[in-house]
Amino acid sequence: MQWYEESLGLKVTGYWPHENPNYAHFEFDKGATFSIIEHDEFPSRGRFNFKVENVDAFWEEIKHKVEVVEELFNTPYGSRKFTY
């Protein structure tokens, strides 16, 4: 995480799990966000996280238009998300 902060000027705003993180969430000064995850599946299918105003409404809008990997749920770290 240090490289992303020092080289790219990103601010680490979260990571998981706390004892041995393989996921990190970053923010740019102007509000854009970026997340990365280290995963056993290689090559990884990758993951891009998007923050939206109303995730429930967005879920209802697209759940029948995409291949859903994870349905909408609450995470233990306080966010609400789905994966497609």
C-alpha positions in Angstrom: 0.0 0.0 0.0 2.9 2.3 0.7 3.9 2.3 -3.0 0.4 3.5 -4.1 0.5 6.3 -1.5 4.1 7.5 -2.3 4.2 6.9 -6.0 0.7 7.7 -7.1 -0.4 10.0 -4.3 -3.4 7.9 -3.3 -4.8 7.9 0.2 -5.5 4.5 1.7 -9.0 4.6 3.1 -9.5 0.9 3.9 -8.1 -2.6 3.7 -9.2 -6.1 4.5 -8.7 -8.3 6.4 -6.9 -6.2 8.9 -4.5 -8.9 10.1 -3.2 -9.8 6.6 -4.8 -7.6 4.0 -5.2 -8.7 0.4 -7.7 -5.9 -0.5 -7.1 -2.1 -0.4 -9.3 0.9 -1.1 -7.7 4.2 -2.2 -9.0 7.7 -2.9 -7.7 10.5 -5.1 -7.9 14.1 -3.7 -10.7 15.0 -6.1 -13.0 12.2 -5.0 -12.3 9.3 -7.4 -11.8 5.9 -5.8 -9.7 2.9 -6.7 -9.6 -0.6 -5.2 -7.3 -3.6 -5.7 -7.4 -7.2 -4.5 -4.9 -10.0 -4.5 -6.7 -13.2 -5.4 -5.9 -16.9 -5.7 -7.4 -17.1 -9.2 -4.7 -16.2 -11.6 -5.0 -14.6 -14.0 -7.6 -12.7 -12.1 -10.8 -11.6 -13.7 -10.1 -8.3 -12.0 -12.4 -6.1 -10.0 -13.3 -2.4 -10.3 -15.4 -0.9 -7.5 -17.8 2.0 -8.2 -19.5 4.1 -5.6 -23.0 5.0 -6.5 -25.6 7.3 -4.8 -28.2 4.5 -4.4 -26.9 1.0 -4.7 -30.3 -0.6 -4.2 -31.8 1.3 -7.1 -28.7 0.6 -9.3 -29.0 -3.1 -8.4 -32.7 -3.2 -9.5 -31.8 -1.4 -12.7 -29.0 -3.8 -13.9 -29.4 -7.2 -12.2 -31.3 -8.7 -15.1 -28.9 -7.2 -17.7 -25.6 -8.6 -16.4 -24.0 -11.9 -15.2 -24.3 -11.6 -11.4 -21.4 -13.1 -9.5 -22.6 -11.9 -6.0 -26.1 -10.7 -5.3 -26.6 -7.5 -3.3 -25.5 -7.9 0.3 -24.1 -6.0 3.4 -20.4 -6.5 4.1 -19.0 -6.9 7.6 -17.0 -3.7 7.0 -20.0 -1.4 6.5 -20.6 -1.3 2.7 -23.4 -2.6 0.6 -22.4 -4.2 -2.7 -22.9 -6.7 -5.5 -20.5 -8.1 -8.1 -21.3 -8.6 -11.7 
